[in-house]
Amino acid sequence: MTETFQLSRRHMLQLGAAAGVMAGSSTLGVTRLLAAGSEKVKIIHASPATLLVWSISYLAEDLGYYKEEGLAVERLGLGGGPAAMTALLAGEGTMNVSAPGECLAANARGQRIKIIQAYTRSDPYTISVTKAFADANGVTAASPREQREKALTAMKGKRIGITAPGSNTDLVVRMALQQVGLDPTSDLTIVPAGSIVNIMSALSQGGLDGGALLAPFTEQAGVEFEAVPLLAIAAGEIPQAGRLQGQVLEARPEDLEAKRDLFAAFIRADLRALKFLQEDPDGARAKLRQTRFPKIADAIWPDVWASALPIFASPYVARDSIQAWLETGTIGGNPDPNTFPYDEIIDMSLVDEGLQKLGWSPKS
């Protein structure tokens, strides 16, 4: 069953201040022009926070690659995948960066949206629990995986947080619970908290026993109130969730046709950023620390970066990673994984052209 988690106005104000610190962002809830160039590109994001999963795009901007391609970048942060997809369909942005679930649902409804690049192999969600829960079950972050999985079985009868029903966090939580033999629909309460920041707040106050967190929030929760990570996708500890394609770049076919050169330039800049990250991960870490995450605690930033680094791999989206989403049975419209028009939706031609121009092959 699901239950809505309510926050007081005073607590929401505190939460807003904390979000600025944790995300290292001075742009929460607003849009602004961040780069100078000749062609305007508005990037829709499925969250107003500055998230590590968007590091490739941040680097492309902060290293001047977009500007060198003649692009001026504006970012529009919205509250979740549905809002972001609605904005893209309405033409309120040039492209959308998010997990592919809403894109697949839109296509199932006959609203054609193309996936044209991958930003992450998967999303580095972690199932974290409160210190009280961890202590009661004799587990720490350093405990063997088998012991941490056993601790998760003690979530029966407890409360675990997600952002929203049908969200990526919902999928990951359900997969982790089923992995240890729990029934997500009856063995415990799944609590939609509205955002990762709200999940953190509820964990810190004991309103939740566990929840799905995303870097850098996972590490920040460990420092601020000793939350304990149990299972992490990036560590291969939730294999089913590890199959799910992570962040992708999405666009309307009519925009791709009308502005192909613009999209080609944008993806070339992203590929240059990926090349920089893969060839100089320490340099990428230092740059992002300076430009995007200056308020993350010095003690945890290297660990935050190291935990996320494996997700920045190939810019290609593989059919299997999209089919994995359809096989969850949670995509609106219930598209058939066996008949879904993958070749019409996944278009890697601009990635092909960009890599050929760079003369570079990314690490897979």
C-alpha positions as CSV (number, residue, x, y, z in Angstrom):
1,M,0.0,0.0,0.0
2,T,1.1,3.6,-0.4
3,E,0.8,6.5,2.0
4,T,1.4,10.2,1.4
5,F,4.1,11.8,3.7
6,Q,3.2,15.3,4.9
7,L,5.7,18.0,5.8
8,S,5.0,21.1,7.8
9,R,5.5,24.5,6.2
10,R,8.3,25.2,8.7
11,H,10.0,22.0,7.9
12,M,9.7,22.6,4.1
13,L,11.5,25.9,4.6
14,Q,14.3,24.1,6.4
15,L,14.3,21.5,3.7
16,G,14.7,24.1,1.0
17,A,17.7,25.5,2.7
18,A,19.2,22.1,3.2
19,A,18.7,21.3,-0.5
20,G,20.9,24.2,-1.5
21,V,23.7,22.9,0.7
22,M,23.4,19.2,-0.3
23,A,23.0,19.7,-4.0
24,G,25.5,22.5,-4.2
25,S,23.1,24.4,-6.4
26,S,22.3,28.1,-6.5
27,T,19.6,27.6,-9.1
28,L,16.9,25.5,-7.3
29,G,13.5,26.2,-8.8
30,V,14.6,28.8,-11.3
31,T,16.0,28.9,-14.8
32,R,18.9,31.0,-15.9
33,L,21.1,31.6,-18.9
34,L,24.5,30.0,-18.1
35,A,26.5,30.2,-21.3
36,A,27.0,32.6,-24.1
37,G,26.6,31.5,-27.7
38,S,24.6,32.1,-30.9
39,E,21.9,29.4,-30.6
40,K,19.7,29.0,-27.6
41,V,19.2,25.5,-26.2
42,K,16.8,24.9,-23.3
43,I,17.5,21.7,-21.4
44,I,14.6,20.3,-19.4
45,H,15.6,18.4,-16.2
46,A,13.3,16.2,-14.3
47,S,14.5,17.8,-11.0
48,P,15.4,21.4,-9.9
49,A,18.4,20.1,-8.0
50,T,21.9,19.8,-9.2
51,L,22.4,16.0,-9.6
52,L,25.6,14.0,-10.2
53,V,23.9,12.0,-12.9
54,W,24.0,15.0,-15.1
55,S,27.7,15.5,-14.8
56,I,28.4,15.0,-18.5
57,S,26.2,17.9,-19.5
58,Y,27.5,20.1,-16.6
59,L,31.1,19.5,-17.8
60,A,30.2,20.2,-21.4
61,E,29.0,23.6,-20.2
62,D,31.6,24.4,-17.6
63,L,34.5,23.4,-19.9
64,G,33.1,25.7,-22.6
65,Y,32.3,22.9,-25.0
66,Y,28.7,24.1,-25.7
67,K,30.0,27.6,-26.2
68,E,32.6,26.5,-28.6
69,E,29.8,24.7,-30.6
70,G,28.0,28.1,-30.8
71,L,25.3,27.1,-28.2
72,A,23.9,29.1,-25.3
73,V,22.5,26.8,-22.6
74,E,19.5,27.4,-20.3
75,R,18.3,24.8,-17.8
76,L,14.7,24.3,-16.7
77,G,14.4,22.2,-13.6
78,L,11.0,20.6,-13.0
79,G,9.4,18.4,-10.4
80,G,9.7,14.9,-11.7
81,G,9.6,12.9,-14.9
82,P,5.9,13.5,-15.8
83,A,6.3,17.3,-15.6
84,A,9.5,17.2,-17.7
85,M,7.9,15.1,-20.4
86,T,4.8,17.3,-20.5
87,A,7.1,20.3,-21.0
88,L,9.0,18.6,-23.8
89,L,5.8,17.6,-25.6
90,A,4.6,21.1,-25.3
91,G,7.8,22.5,-26.9
92,E,8.8,24.4,-23.7
93,G,12.4,23.1,-24.1
94,T,14.7,21.9,-26.8
95,M,15.5,18.5,-25.1
96,N,14.8,16.6,-22.0
97,V,17.3,14.8,-19.7
98,S,15.8,12.2,-17.5
99,A,15.3,8.5,-17.0
100,P,13.4,7.0,-20.0
101,G,10.3,5.8,-18.2
102,E,8.1,8.8,-19.2
103,C,9.5,8.8,-22.7
104,L,8.4,5.2,-23.1
105,A,5.0,5.9,-21.7
106,A,4.6,8.8,-24.2
107,N,5.5,6.6,-27.1
108,A,3.0,4.0,-25.9
109,R,0.4,6.6,-26.2
110,G,1.4,7.5,-29.7
111,Q,3.3,10.6,-28.8
112,R,6.6,10.0,-30.6
113,I,9.7,11.0,-28.6
114,K,13.2,9.8,-29.5
115,I,16.1,8.8,-27.3
116,I,19.3,10.2,-28.8
117,Q,22.0,9.7,-26.3
118,A,22.8,8.0,-22.9
119,Y,24.3,10.0,-20.0
120,T,24.5,7.2,-17.5
121,R,24.6,3.4,-17.7
122,S,22.2,3.2,-14.8
123,D,21.2,5.6,-12.0
124,P,23.2,5.1,-8.7
125,Y,20.3,4.7,-6.3
126,T,21.1,3.2,-2.9
127,I,18.7,1.7,-0.4
128,S,19.7,3.4,2.9
129,V,18.3,3.0,6.4
130,T,18.4,5.0,9.6
131,K,21.1,4.4,12.2
132,A,18.4,3.2,14.6
133,F,17.2,0.5,12.1
134,A,20.8,-0.5,11.3
135,D,21.8,-0.7,14.9
136,A,18.7,-2.8,15.7
137,N,19.7,-5.2,13.0
138,G,23.4,-5.3,13.7
139,V,24.5,-4.0,10.4
140,T,26.9,-1.3,9.1
141,A,28.0,-0.1,5.7
142,A,31.0,-2.3,6.0
143,S,29.0,-5.5,6.7
144,P,29.1,-8.3,4.1
145,R,26.4,-8.0,1.4
146,E,24.6,-11.1,2.7
147,Q,24.3,-9.5,6.1
148,R,23.0,-6.2,4.6
149,E,20.4,-8.1,2.6
150,K,19.3,-10.0,5.7
151,A,18.9,-6.7,7.5
152,L,16.6,-5.5,4.7
153,T,14.2,-8.4,5.4
154,A,13.6,-6.7,8.7
155,M,11.9,-3.9,6.9
156,K,8.7,-6.0,7.1
157,G,6.1,-3.8,8.9
158,K,8.3,-0.7,8.5
159,R,8.1,2.4,6.3
160,I,10.4,3.0,3.3
161,G,10.5,6.1,1.2
162,I,10.2,6.8,-2.5
163,T,9.7,10.0,-4.5
164,A,6.4,9.0,-6.2
165,P,4.5,5.9,-7.3
166,G,5.8,4.6,-10.6
167,S,9.0,6.5,-10.2
168,N,12.5,5.2,-10.6
169,T,12.8,5.2,-6.9
170,D,9.6,3.1,-6.6
171,L,11.0,0.6,-9.1
172,V,14.3,0.3,-7.3
173,V,12.7,-0.1,-3.9
174,R,10.3,-2.8,-5.1
175,M,13.1,-4.7,-6.8
176,A,15.3,-4.6,-3.7
177,L,12.5,-5.8,-1.5
178,Q,11.5,-8.6,-3.8
179,Q,15.2,-9.6,-4.0
180,V,15.2,-10.4,-0.3
181,G,11.8,-12.1,-0.4
182,L,9.5,-9.3,0.8
183,D,6.2,-8.4,-0.9
184,P,6.2,-4.6,-1.5
185,T,2.4,-4.5,-1.7
186,S,1.7,-6.1,1.7
187,D,4.8,-6.6,3.9
188,L,5.5,-2.9,4.6
189,T,4.4,0.6,3.8
190,I,5.9,2.4,0.8
191,V,5.7,6.2,1.4
192,P,5.7,8.7,-1.5
193,A,7.7,11.6,-0.1
194,G,7.8,13.8,-3.2
195,S,11.5,14.1,-3.6
196,I,14.9,12.7,-2.6
197,V,15.4,15.7,-0.3
198,N,12.1,14.9,1.5
199,I,13.2,11.2,1.9
200,M,16.4,12.4,3.5
201,S,14.5,14.7,5.9
202,A,12.1,12.0,6.9
203,L,15.0,9.6,7.5
204,S,16.8,12.2,9.6
205,Q,13.7,12.6,11.9
206,G,12.8,8.9,12.1
207,G,9.6,9.4,10.0
208,L,10.9,6.7,7.7
209,D,13.0,3.6,8.4
210,G,14.6,3.5,5.0
211,G,14.4,4.9,1.5
212,A,16.0,5.2,-1.9
213,L,18.7,7.9,-2.1
214,L,20.8,9.1,-5.0
215,A,24.4,10.5,-5.0
216,P,25.4,12.8,-3.5
217,F,22.5,12.6,-1.1
218,T,23.4,9.0,0.0
219,E,26.8,10.1,1.3
220,Q,25.4,13.3,2.7
221,A,22.9,11.4,4.8
222,G,25.7,9.2,6.1
223,V,27.6,12.3,7.3
224,E,24.7,14.3,8.6
225,F,22.7,11.7,10.6
226,E,24.6,8.4,10.1
227,A,22.2,6.8,7.7
228,V,23.5,3.4,6.6
229,P,23.6,2.3,2.9
230,L,22.4,-1.3,2.5
231,L,22.3,-2.1,-1.2
232,A,23.6,0.0,-4.1
233,I,22.9,-0.3,-7.8
234,A,26.4,1.0,-8.7
235,A,28.0,-1.7,-6.7
236,G,26.0,-4.4,-8.5
237,E,23.9,-5.2,-5.4
238,I,20.5,-4.8,-7.1
239,P,21.1,-6.7,-10.4
240,Q,17.6,-6.3,-11.7
241,A,17.7,-2.5,-11.2
242,G,21.2,-2.4,-12.8
243,R,19.7,-3.4,-16.1
244,L,17.5,-0.3,-16.3
245,Q,18.8,2.4,-18.6
246,G,19.8,5.5,-16.7
247,Q,19.7,9.1,-17.7
248,V,19.1,9.8,-21.4
249,L,18.7,12.7,-23.8
250,E,15.3,12.9,-25.4
251,A,13.8,15.1,-28.2
252,R,10.8,15.4,-30.4
253,P,11.3,14.0,-33.9
254,E,10.1,17.3,-35.5
255,D,12.7,19.2,-33.6
256,L,15.4,16.8,-34.6
257,E,14.5,17.1,-38.3
258,A,14.3,20.9,-38.2
259,K,17.4,21.5,-36.1
260,R,19.6,18.5,-36.7
261,D,22.8,20.7,-36.8
262,L,22.0,22.1,-33.4
263,F,21.5,18.6,-31.8
264,A,24.6,17.4,-33.5
265,A,26.6,20.3,-32.0
266,F,25.1,19.6,-28.6
267,I,25.9,15.9,-28.6
268,R,29.5,16.6,-29.9
269,A,30.0,18.8,-26.9
270,D,28.6,16.1,-24.6
271,L,30.9,13.5,-26.1
272,R,33.9,15.8,-25.6
273,A,32.9,16.1,-21.9
274,L,32.6,12.3,-21.6
275,K,36.0,11.9,-23.2
276,F,37.5,14.4,-20.7
277,L,35.8,12.6,-17.8
278,Q,37.0,9.1,-18.9
279,E,40.6,10.2,-19.6
280,D,40.9,12.6,-16.6
281,P,38.4,11.6,-13.9
282,D,40.4,13.5,-11.2
283,G,40.2,16.6,-13.4
284,A,36.5,16.1,-13.9
285,R,36.0,15.7,-10.2
286,A,37.9,18.9,-9.5
287,K,36.0,20.9,-12.1
288,L,32.6,19.8,-10.9
289,R,33.6,20.4,-7.3
290,Q,34.5,24.0,-8.2
291,T,31.4,24.7,-10.5
292,R,28.5,22.5,-9.3
293,F,29.1,21.0,-5.9
294,P,31.2,23.4,-3.8
295,K,29.2,22.8,-0.7
296,I,29.5,19.1,-0.5
297,A,31.7,18.2,2.5
298,D,35.4,17.9,1.7
299,A,35.5,14.6,3.6
300,I,32.9,12.9,1.4
301,W,33.3,14.4,-2.1
302,P,36.0,11.9,-3.3
303,D,33.8,9.0,-2.2
304,V,30.7,10.6,-3.8
305,W,32.6,10.9,-7.1
306,A,34.2,7.4,-6.9
307,S,30.8,5.7,-6.2
308,A,29.3,7.4,-9.3
309,L,32.2,7.1,-11.7
310,P,31.2,3.7,-13.1
311,I,27.9,4.9,-14.4
312,F,29.6,7.3,-16.9
313,A,30.3,4.8,-19.6
314,S,29.0,4.5,-23.2
315,P,26.9,7.2,-24.8
316,Y,24.9,4.5,-26.6
317,V,21.5,3.3,-25.4
318,A,21.2,-0.5,-25.8
319,R,17.9,-2.1,-26.6
320,D,18.1,-4.4,-23.6
321,S,18.4,-1.5,-21.2
322,I,15.1,-0.1,-22.6
323,Q,13.4,-3.5,-22.7
324,A,14.3,-3.9,-19.1
325,W,12.1,-0.9,-18.3
326,L,9.2,-2.3,-20.3
327,E,9.5,-5.7,-18.6
328,T,8.8,-4.1,-15.2
329,G,5.2,-3.7,-16.3
330,T,5.1,-0.2,-14.8
331,I,5.2,1.8,-18.0
332,G,1.9,3.7,-18.8
333,G,0.0,2.2,-21.7
334,N,1.5,-1.3,-20.9
335,P,3.6,-1.5,-24.1
336,D,4.6,-5.0,-25.1
337,P,8.4,-5.5,-24.7
338,N,8.3,-7.9,-27.6
339,T,6.6,-5.6,-30.2
340,F,7.8,-2.2,-29.0
341,P,9.2,-0.1,-31.9
342,Y,12.8,0.1,-30.4
343,D,14.3,1.1,-33.8
344,E,11.9,4.0,-34.1
345,I,12.6,5.3,-30.6
346,I,16.3,4.8,-30.1
347,D,18.3,6.9,-32.6
348,M,22.1,6.8,-32.0
349,S,23.0,8.4,-35.4
350,L,24.2,11.7,-33.9
351,V,26.3,9.8,-31.4
352,D,27.8,7.8,-34.3
353,E,28.6,11.0,-36.2
354,G,30.0,12.8,-33.1
355,L,32.4,9.9,-32.2
356,Q,33.5,9.6,-35.8
357,K,34.3,13.3,-35.8
358,L,36.2,13.1,-32.5
359,G,38.0,10.0,-33.6
360,W,37.5,8.5,-30.2
361,S,35.9,5.4,-28.7
362,P,34.5,5.6,-25.2
363,K,35.0,2.9,-22.5
364,S,32.0,0.7,-22.4
